[in-house]
Amino acid sequence: MGFASKTKTQNKFLDSIYHDLESALDKGKRRTSLPAEALLMPGYIFAPDQGFGVAIEQFEGVVDESKDSFLFVSEDGRYGVHGPETFIDSRAYYAV
């Protein structure tokens, strides 16, 4: 994750996941859901309680364990899920 190699920058990014990040994401790429295969893809999770850009085998199941806000980005960069709050109905799905 070369765009944020310093710990201070990573912490600022993780803090922005709660409320600020949502306004920076492209609403034109927002979807009501993702294809099932997207949830089975490897990717990276960014979450205050899990770390910055931690590699995960698949999205499905991992975020259900999160007690905090998060951003998941698929390894190929085509899919993302932003959970700004701890409630599942607040999740926003993105596809490019």
Backbone bond lengths (Angstrom), bond angles and torsions (degrees), N, CA, C in turn:
res aa  C-N    CA-C-N  psi(-1)  N-CA   C-N-CA  omega(-1)  CA-C   N-CA-C  phi
1 M - - - 1.439 - - 1.521 109.20 -
2 G 1.297 115.30 69.22 1.442 121.95 -174.57 1.514 115.77 -61.95
3 F 1.342 117.63 -21.08 1.463 118.88 -177.91 1.521 112.17 -69.53
4 A 1.294 117.55 -15.91 1.469 120.85 -178.88 1.524 108.86 -146.02
5 S 1.314 115.73 76.19 1.453 119.01 -175.63 1.525 113.37 -86.06
6 K 1.324 117.62 -16.31 1.462 120.79 -179.57 1.522 110.89 -90.43
7 T 1.314 116.08 140.75 1.464 121.69 -179.14 1.527 111.57 -56.90
8 K 1.322 117.24 -41.40 1.469 121.05 -179.48 1.536 110.67 -61.18
9 T 1.332 116.85 -42.70 1.463 121.51 178.52 1.524 110.54 -65.78
10 Q 1.315 116.97 -41.99 1.463 120.93 178.53 1.526 110.67 -60.97
11 N 1.321 117.40 -43.10 1.464 120.98 179.77 1.525 111.35 -65.01
12 K 1.330 117.88 -38.18 1.467 120.70 177.24 1.524 110.15 -63.16
13 F 1.337 116.13 -42.60 1.459 120.64 178.59 1.523 110.67 -62.38
14 L 1.317 116.52 -46.37 1.467 120.25 179.82 1.527 110.87 -61.83
15 D 1.318 117.70 -38.63 1.468 120.78 177.27 1.524 111.63 -65.04
16 S 1.339 117.36 -32.38 1.464 120.62 -178.58 1.522 112.48 -71.21
17 I 1.310 117.86 -17.77 1.466 121.20 -177.55 1.527 111.61 -62.63
18 Y 1.319 117.71 -28.97 1.465 120.28 -178.15 1.522 112.52 -59.60
19 H 1.327 118.43 -51.93 1.464 120.35 -174.63 1.524 113.64 -139.05
20 D 1.315 118.60 -36.64 1.461 121.81 -171.69 1.521 113.76 -73.15
21 L 1.296 118.65 -35.44 1.461 122.12 -174.29 1.529 111.84 -62.51
22 E 1.300 117.18 -37.59 1.463 121.47 -175.97 1.524 112.03 -54.46
23 S 1.321 117.87 -41.64 1.463 120.88 -178.24 1.530 112.09 -71.65
24 A 1.326 118.27 -18.05 1.460 121.75 -179.74 1.528 112.93 -88.58
25 L 1.325 117.74 -14.10 1.461 121.27 -178.08 1.524 110.79 -82.01
26 D 1.322 117.07 146.24 1.464 123.69 -177.28 1.525 110.38 -72.64
27 K 1.323 115.86 109.10 1.470 120.54 -179.20 1.532 112.46 -63.56
28 G 1.323 117.03 -22.81 1.459 121.45 177.83 1.515 113.41 -68.78
29 K 1.309 116.86 -18.06 1.470 122.01 179.10 1.524 112.17 -98.19
30 R 1.324 116.40 0.09 1.469 120.95 -177.47 1.525 110.40 -72.89
31 R 1.320 115.90 140.48 1.473 122.91 -179.91 1.528 109.25 -127.66
32 T 1.319 116.51 160.79 1.466 120.22 177.68 1.526 111.34 -77.67
33 S 1.335 115.94 -22.75 1.465 121.10 177.45 1.527 107.59 -162.02
34 L 1.310 115.51 177.22 1.462 121.37 176.08 1.513 109.09 -118.14
35 P 1.328 117.33 154.75 1.465 118.97 175.26 1.530 110.02 -61.56
36 A 1.304 116.50 149.28 1.468 121.62 -177.36 1.524 111.88 -54.37
37 E 1.334 117.46 -37.28 1.462 119.42 -178.01 1.532 111.97 -66.65
38 A 1.325 117.40 -26.23 1.471 120.50 178.49 1.525 110.89 -65.64
39 L 1.316 116.69 -34.38 1.459 121.01 -179.22 1.529 112.45 -74.37
40 L 1.321 115.94 -14.72 1.463 120.80 179.25 1.524 112.44 -99.32
41 M 1.328 116.58 -0.27 1.466 121.27 -177.99 1.521 111.54 -79.77
42 P 1.332 115.98 151.06 1.464 118.68 171.47 1.521 109.26 -72.08
43 G 1.302 115.69 158.81 1.453 118.92 179.81 1.510 111.70 -173.19
44 Y 1.312 113.84 -156.68 1.461 121.29 -177.14 1.513 109.52 -130.78
45 I 1.310 115.55 140.03 1.457 120.30 177.33 1.528 108.74 -115.29
46 F 1.310 113.45 138.50 1.457 122.35 176.57 1.519 105.39 -121.11
47 A 1.303 117.60 113.62 1.456 121.36 -177.73 1.522 109.93 -155.86
48 P 1.325 116.48 136.01 1.460 118.84 -179.80 1.529 113.53 -53.26
49 D 1.316 117.18 -33.98 1.466 119.36 -178.54 1.526 113.79 -91.36
50 Q 1.353 117.73 -3.55 1.463 120.01 -178.12 1.527 113.65 -124.76
51 G 1.321 117.20 -19.09 1.453 119.90 177.59 1.512 113.88 117.92
52 F 1.322 114.63 -176.57 1.459 123.12 -175.10 1.519 110.40 -106.96
53 G 1.335 116.24 112.42 1.461 120.55 176.67 1.506 114.50 63.01
54 V 1.310 116.62 40.59 1.463 121.86 179.69 1.532 108.58 -77.03
55 A 1.313 116.81 124.57 1.464 121.52 179.35 1.524 109.93 -67.61
56 I 1.333 115.12 134.38 1.465 120.98 176.71 1.527 109.05 -130.17
57 E 1.319 115.59 153.26 1.467 120.80 -177.64 1.518 112.29 -72.04
58 Q 1.319 116.85 -37.30 1.459 121.37 177.11 1.518 109.54 -159.82
59 F 1.310 114.98 152.36 1.457 121.06 -178.13 1.527 111.93 -69.06
60 E 1.324 115.96 -44.39 1.455 121.02 -175.18 1.522 111.30 -55.56
61 G 1.303 116.74 126.79 1.450 121.88 177.49 1.519 114.32 93.22
62 V 1.325 117.50 -36.25 1.461 120.13 -176.42 1.523 111.37 -67.45
63 V 1.321 116.57 -46.83 1.459 119.86 -176.36 1.527 111.05 -73.24
64 D 1.309 117.61 -25.35 1.462 119.64 176.39 1.517 111.23 -60.36
65 E 1.329 116.20 -26.14 1.464 121.46 179.46 1.522 112.13 -83.13
66 S 1.343 117.20 -16.17 1.457 121.45 -176.68 1.518 110.84 -71.60
67 K 1.313 115.06 133.88 1.458 120.75 177.87 1.528 110.33 -103.43
68 D 1.323 115.81 12.95 1.455 121.02 -173.28 1.526 109.49 -138.37
69 S 1.305 115.94 177.92 1.457 121.17 175.08 1.524 108.88 -69.17
70 F 1.355 117.16 159.65 1.451 120.61 -176.40 1.525 110.81 -157.97
71 L 1.312 114.19 164.61 1.456 123.26 167.80 1.520 106.01 -135.08
72 F 1.327 116.46 126.86 1.457 122.11 174.19 1.520 107.34 -112.10
73 V 1.319 116.88 134.55 1.455 122.64 175.25 1.521 107.34 -128.24
74 S 1.342 115.66 127.27 1.466 118.33 179.06 1.518 110.00 -64.77
75 E 1.312 115.73 154.54 1.459 121.46 -176.11 1.535 112.16 -56.93
76 D 1.329 116.45 -34.74 1.465 119.81 -179.82 1.531 112.63 -85.94
77 G 1.330 117.02 -3.23 1.457 121.06 176.67 1.516 115.71 78.78
78 R 1.330 117.79 5.06 1.469 120.28 -177.67 1.517 113.70 -83.32
79 Y 1.324 118.00 -23.68 1.464 121.23 -175.04 1.519 111.24 -128.64
80 G 1.314 114.62 150.46 1.449 119.77 176.56 1.512 110.71 -151.44
81 V 1.300 115.60 153.85 1.463 121.81 175.71 1.520 106.71 -135.80
82 H 1.311 115.27 127.58 1.463 120.81 177.93 1.514 108.36 -114.28
83 G 1.307 116.14 124.46 1.455 122.25 175.71 1.519 108.80 -114.01
84 P 1.347 118.22 90.38 1.463 119.84 -175.25 1.518 113.89 -71.55
85 E 1.291 117.07 -19.85 1.465 122.44 -179.59 1.513 108.39 -131.52
86 T 1.310 116.59 175.86 1.463 120.04 -178.77 1.531 112.95 -82.47
87 F 1.316 117.71 -1.16 1.462 120.91 -178.59 1.518 110.38 -93.52
88 I 1.323 117.00 133.82 1.463 121.89 -176.36 1.525 112.13 -61.84
89 D 1.330 118.54 -30.20 1.460 120.16 -178.43 1.526 112.77 -74.78
90 S 1.304 118.37 -5.01 1.460 122.40 176.71 1.526 112.01 -91.06
91 R 1.305 118.32 -4.17 1.460 121.14 -176.92 1.523 111.38 -68.09
92 A 1.321 114.81 142.28 1.453 121.34 176.47 1.530 107.98 -120.75
93 Y 1.316 116.18 132.45 1.454 122.61 -177.28 1.528 109.63 -106.92
94 Y 1.324 116.75 137.78 1.462 121.88 -177.38 1.522 110.12 -130.66
95 A 1.345 114.93 143.26 1.459 120.86 176.01 1.524 108.60 -143.35
96 V 1.324 115.46 141.48 1.470 120.11 177.90 1.512 109.97 -120.37
